Amino acid sequence: MEQEQKEKFIRPPVVVVLGHVDHGKSSILEAIKDLKITSRESGGITQHIGAYEIEHQNKKITFIDTPGHEAFSAIRARGVNVADIAILVVAADEGVKPQTIEAINHIKSINLPLIVAINKIDKPEADPERVKRELMKYDIVVESLGGKIPSVNVSAKTKKGINDLLEMILLMAEMENLEADISSIAEGVIIESYLDSLTGPTATIILQKGILKKGDIIATQSAFGKVKILKDFQGKIIEKCLPSMPAIVIGFESVPIVGEIFKTFETIEKAKENIKKEEIKNNPKKIENIEEKKVLNLILKADVFGSLEAIKKSLESIPQEKVILNIIKQEVGDINESDIKLAKTSDAIIIGFRVKINSIVKNLALREKIRIRNFDIIYELVQSVRDSLEKLIEPEITKVILGKVKILAIFKTEKNRQIIGGKVIDGKVKRGAMITVFRNEEKIGEGKIIKLQKDKKDTDEVLKGYECGMLFEGNIKIEIGDILEVYIEEKNKKEL
């Protein structure tokens, strides 16, 4: 019995913060931890999952900060799956929005304990009671309306209600009786991963059981390595990591995939065997039967796996019935020489997201005429790719009939040009318009109006009932009595 108590560890709660974009998830975390997340992010959107630990009333709480942009649906779902408690943030002035509903569905799908945080109560138009009533439509009934779900009114701006929120988290954690077995092998989840230019493959993890120590051999199903450096969420070197604790691990041989489970192993050999159990399908699709369609080849480079996953998800939503998007390479890390060489051989565009490109690689790209586009915001990246795809679609050409001219005189004839005179019998004739020549109601040739005159003066158009002179250029010799059908061609841009 005593041995069993030693193996059990009352672990801190892991809390995931969910809600619609701009409803204040990052602002609430900033108010809680005094970590300036929002100001560092492009467009005010949190682009990556981060894990943070705080202490309240001598008790620790781990927060997972999930991005709010719609592109991060898969990441938010993963964030819920590693959490014990969900905080649903809803703005008091805006109420329930599409991503609020999406977050509710994620929470319900795994029956996760929930606290509603009604944010922005400092705003004059704030109406927390309306928010509570809106939530009832989705079976989220808060305690003040007779339900079982706690709700807290907060203002990230004024810090009002923040302590109440933290106390509610600790109370719920106590009721959930969160425990972890620290005598088992260390096991946890990869929350984020990237390739650091100085330290190499780096992963943010949350440990779920066991104790992870410096020197441990670890592996996921896509990567293995030895823990060379272990840091806490603030980047301070630590010797060990306990359950529910977020940590940064340096020592993987390659960048592990976000969302994978990692475990510790006795030897490197056994760690390598873990990788062989399941082949990671991270290759671009093979394109077949594309004779009739044009293809845009892309090389995707992103700063972290979370971004890469979100970009791929967004690009997959672009229609490909008329033109195909083929991602031939996708990886984490800066744009390098091998990317330029691959782009040259495959006629691909390189798309970067928050990555660097050094002067040597940049000069190589210029020499080889390789197109590189780098972005800080995902929806701008997606729009750029969409524009490139639309440019590949042949525009639809529509023939617009302007009018008809009956030829009354031939003034001069050269090799492929004639000066002719006629009367507009229908519609109008325009300078620069195309011509179809009919003789005895039979089509005999094509041409173009190079010059147009009315009353021996140059003009742009002549209307029905008037006579005109024309400089005609074409593949046929016009005769008196011929009918010229005058038309223009309009190019209509086709959409995806």
Long-range contacts (C-beta under 8 A, 24 or more apart in sequence): 6-183, 7-181, 7-182, 7-183, 7-184, 8-179, 8-180, 8-181, 8-182, 9-179, 9-180, 9-181, 9-182, 9-242, 9-243, 10-178, 10-179, 11-178, 11-179, 11-180, 11-242, 11-243, 11-244, 12-53, 12-59, 12-60, 12-61, 12-62, 12-173, 12-178, 12-244, 12-245, 13-61, 13-62, 13-84, 13-85, 13-169, 13-170, 13-172, 13-173, 13-176, 13-178, 13-244, 14-62, 14-64, 14-82, 14-83, 14-84, 14-85, 14-206, 14-244, 15-61, 15-62, 15-63, 15-64, 15-83, 15-84, 15-85, 15-86, 15-87, 15-169, 16-63, 16-64, 16-66, 16-79, 16-80, 16-82, 16-83, 16-85, 16-86, 16-87, 16-112, 17-63, 17-64, 17-65, 17-66, 17-86, 17-87, 17-89, 18-66, 18-76, 18-79, 18-80, 18-86, 18-87, 18-88, 18-89, 18-103, 18-106, 18-107, 19-68, 19-88, 19-89, 19-90, 19-99, 19-100, 19-103, 20-68, 20-89, 20-90, 20-91, 20-94, 20-97, 20-98, 20-99, 20-100, 20-103, 21-45, 21-68, 21-69, 21-70, 21-99, 22-68, 22-91, 23-68, 23-89, 23-90, 23-91, 23-94, 23-97, 23-100, 23-119, 23-120, 24-89, 24-91, 24-119, 24-120, 24-156, 25-65, 25-66, 25-68, 25-89, 26-65, 26-68, 27-119, 27-156, 27-157, 28-87, 28-89, 28-117, 28-119, 28-154, 28-156, 28-162, 28-165, 29-63, 29-65, 30-156, 31-154, 31-156, 31-157, 31-159, 31-162, 32-63, 32-162, 32-165, 32-166, 33-63, 37-65, 42-354, 42-376, 42-377, 43-376, 43-377, 45-69, 45-377, 47-306, 47-307, 47-354, 47-378, 48-192, 48-303, 48-304, 48-306, 48-307, 49-75, 49-78, 49-79, 49-191, 49-192, 49-204, 49-258, 49-306, 50-191, 50-192, 50-204, 50-233, 51-191, 51-192, 51-204, 51-206, 51-233, 51-246, 52-233, 52-246, 53-232, 53-233, 53-245, 53-246, 54-166, 56-163, 56-166, 56-167, 56-169, 56-170, 57-166, 57-167, 57-170, 59-170, 60-244, 60-245, 61-166, 61-169, 61-170, 61-173, 62-206, 62-244, 62-245, 62-246, 64-191, 64-206, 67-306, 67-310, 68-99, 69-310, 69-378, 69-379, 70-98, 70-99, 71-310, 71-311, 71-313, 71-314, 71-378, 71-379, 71-382, 72-306, 72-310, 73-102, 73-313, 74-309, 74-310, 74-313, 75-258, 75-306, 75-309, 75-310, 76-102, 76-103, 76-106, 77-106, 78-258, 78-259, 80-106, 80-107, 80-109, 80-110, 80-112, 81-110, 82-189, 82-191, 82-206, 82-208, 83-112, 84-112, 84-113, 84-173, 84-176, 84-178, 85-112, 85-113, 85-114, 85-115, 85-169, 85-172, 85-173, 85-176, 86-112, 86-113, 86-114, 86-115, 87-114, 87-115, 87-116, 87-117, 87-165, 87-169, 88-114, 88-115, 88-116, 88-117, 88-140, 89-117, 89-119, 90-116, 90-117, 90-118, 90-119, 90-131, 90-135, 91-118, 91-119, 91-120, 92-118, 92-119, 92-120, 92-121, 92-123, 92-126, 92-127, 92-128, 92-131, 92-153, 93-120, 93-123, 93-125, 93-126, 93-127, 95-127, 95-130, 95-131, 95-134, 96-131, 96-134, 96-135, 96-137, 96-138, 101-138, 104-138, 104-140, 108-139, 113-172, 113-176, 114-140, 114-149, 115-149, 115-150, 115-151, 115-152, 115-165, 115-168, 115-169, 115-172, 116-140, 116-142, 116-149, 116-150, 116-151, 116-152, 117-151, 117-152, 117-154, 117-161, 117-165, 118-151, 118-152, 118-153, 118-154, 119-154, 119-155, 119-156, 120-155, 120-156, 120-157, 121-153, 121-154, 121-155, 121-160, 121-161, 122-155, 122-157, 122-158, 122-160, 128-153, 178-244, 180-208, 180-209, 180-210, 180-243, 180-244, 181-209, 181-210, 182-209, 182-210, 182-211, 182-242, 182-243, 183-210, 184-209, 184-210, 185-210, 185-263, 185-264, 185-265, 186-210, 186-211, 186-212, 186-213, 186-216, 186-218, 186-241, 186-263, 186-264, 187-261, 187-262, 187-263, 187-264, 188-212, 188-261, 188-262, 189-259, 189-260, 189-261, 189-262, 190-220, 190-256, 190-257, 190-258, 190-259, 190-260, 190-261, 190-262, 191-246, 191-258, 192-258, 192-304, 192-305, 192-306, 193-252, 193-255, 193-256, 193-257, 193-258, 193-304, 193-305, 193-332, 194-255, 194-303, 194-304, 194-305, 194-332, 194-333, 195-255, 195-332, 195-333, 195-334, 196-250, 197-334, 197-356, 199-229, 199-250, 200-250, 200-252, 201-225, 201-250, 201-251, 201-252, 201-253, 201-254, 201-255, 201-256, 202-248, 202-249, 202-250, 202-252, 202-255, 203-248, 203-249, 203-252, 203-255, 203-256, 203-262, 204-233, 204-246, 204-247, 204-248, 204-249, 205-241, 205-246, 205-247, 205-248, 205-249, 205-262, 206-244, 206-245, 206-246, 206-247, 207-241, 207-242, 207-243, 207-244, 207-245, 207-247, 208-243, 208-244, 209-243, 210-243, 210-264, 211-240, 211-241, 211-242, 212-240, 212-241, 212-247, 212-249, 212-264, 213-239, 213-240, 213-241, 214-239, 214-240, 216-264, 217-264, 217-265, 217-266, 217-267, 217-268, 217-270, 217-271, 218-249, 218-251, 218-252, 218-262, 218-263, 218-264, 218-265, 218-271, 219-262, 219-263, 219-265, 219-271, 219-272, 219-274, 219-275, 220-256, 220-257, 220-260, 220-261, 220-262, 220-274, 220-275, 221-257, 221-260, 221-261, 221-274, 221-275, 221-277, 221-278, 221-280, 222-254, 222-256, 222-257, 222-260, 222-275, 222-280, 222-282, 223-252, 223-253, 223-254, 223-255, 223-256, 223-257, 223-275, 224-252, 224-253, 224-265, 224-268, 224-271, 224-272, 224-274, 224-275, 225-251, 225-252, 225-253, 225-271, 226-251, 226-268, 227-251, 255-305, 255-331, 255-332, 255-333, 257-282, 257-305, 258-304, 258-305, 258-306, 258-309, 282-330, 284-326, 284-327, 284-328, 284-329, 284-330, 285-326, 285-327, 287-324, 287-326, 290-324, 293-322, 293-323, 293-324, 294-323, 294-324, 294-392, 294-393, 295-323, 295-324, 295-325, 295-326, 296-323, 296-324, 296-325, 296-326, 296-349, 296-385, 296-388, 296-389, 296-392, 297-326, 297-328, 297-346, 297-347, 297-348, 297-349, 298-325, 298-326, 298-327, 298-328, 298-348, 298-349, 298-350, 298-351, 298-385, 299-327, 299-328, 299-329, 299-330, 299-339, 299-342, 299-343, 299-348, 299-349, 299-350, 299-351, 300-327, 300-329, 300-330, 300-331, 300-351, 300-353, 301-331, 301-332, 301-333, 301-334, 301-335, 301-339, 301-350, 301-351, 301-352, 301-353, 301-355, 302-331, 302-332, 302-352, 302-353, 302-354, 302-355, 303-332, 303-353, 303-354, 303-355, 304-332, 305-332, 307-353, 307-354, 307-378, 308-332, 308-353, 310-378, 311-351, 311-353, 311-378, 311-381, 311-382, 314-378, 314-379, 314-381, 314-382, 315-382, 315-385, 318-382, 318-385, 318-386, 318-389, 318-496, 319-496, 320-496, 321-496, 322-393, 322-494, 322-496, 323-389, 323-390, 323-392, 323-393, 323-496, 325-385, 325-389, 334-358, 335-361, 335-372, 335-374, 336-361, 337-361, 337-364, 340-364, 340-365, 340-368, 340-370, 343-368, 343-370, 343-371, 344-368, 344-370, 349-373, 349-388, 351-375, 351-381, 351-384, 351-385, 353-378, 353-381, 386-496, 389-496, 390-493, 390-494, 390-495, 390-496, 393-494, 393-495, 393-496, 394-494, 395-491, 395-492, 395-493, 395-494, 396-491, 396-492, 396-494, 397-489, 397-490, 397-491, 397-492, 398-489, 398-490, 398-491, 398-492, 399-487, 399-488, 399-489, 400-487, 400-488, 400-489, 400-490, 401-427, 401-485, 401-486, 401-487, 402-427, 402-428, 402-429, 402-430, 402-433, 402-486, 402-487, 402-488, 403-427, 403-428, 403-429, 403-464, 403-486, 404-483, 404-484, 404-485, 404-486, 405-429, 405-468, 405-470, 405-483, 405-484, 405-486, 406-481, 406-482, 406-483, 406-484, 407-478, 407-479, 407-480, 407-481, 407-482, 407-483, 407-484, 408-467, 408-480, 409-480, 410-478, 410-479, 410-480, 411-469, 413-477, 416-473, 416-474, 416-475, 417-450, 417-471, 417-472, 417-473, 418-471, 418-472, 418-477, 418-478, 419-469, 419-470, 419-471, 419-472, 420-469, 420-470, 420-472, 420-478, 421-467, 421-468, 421-469, 421-470, 422-467, 422-468, 422-470, 422-484, 423-465, 423-466, 423-467, 423-468, 424-462, 424-463, 424-464, 424-465, 424-466, 424-467, 424-468, 425-464, 425-483, 426-464, 427-464, 427-486, 428-461, 428-462, 428-463, 428-464, 428-486, 429-461, 429-462, 429-468, 429-470, 429-484, 429-486, 430-460, 430-461, 430-486, 430-488, 431-459, 431-460, 431-461, 433-486, 433-487, 433-488, 434-486, 434-487, 434-488, 434-489, 435-472, 435-474, 435-484, 435-485, 435-486, 435-487, 436-484, 436-485, 436-487, 437-474, 437-476, 437-478, 437-482, 437-483, 437-484, 438-482, 438-483, 438-484, 438-485, 439-479, 439-481, 439-482, 439-483, 444-476, 444-482, 445-474, 445-475, 445-476, 446-474, 446-475, 446-476, 447-472, 447-473, 447-474, 447-475, 447-476, 448-472, 448-473, 448-474, 449-486
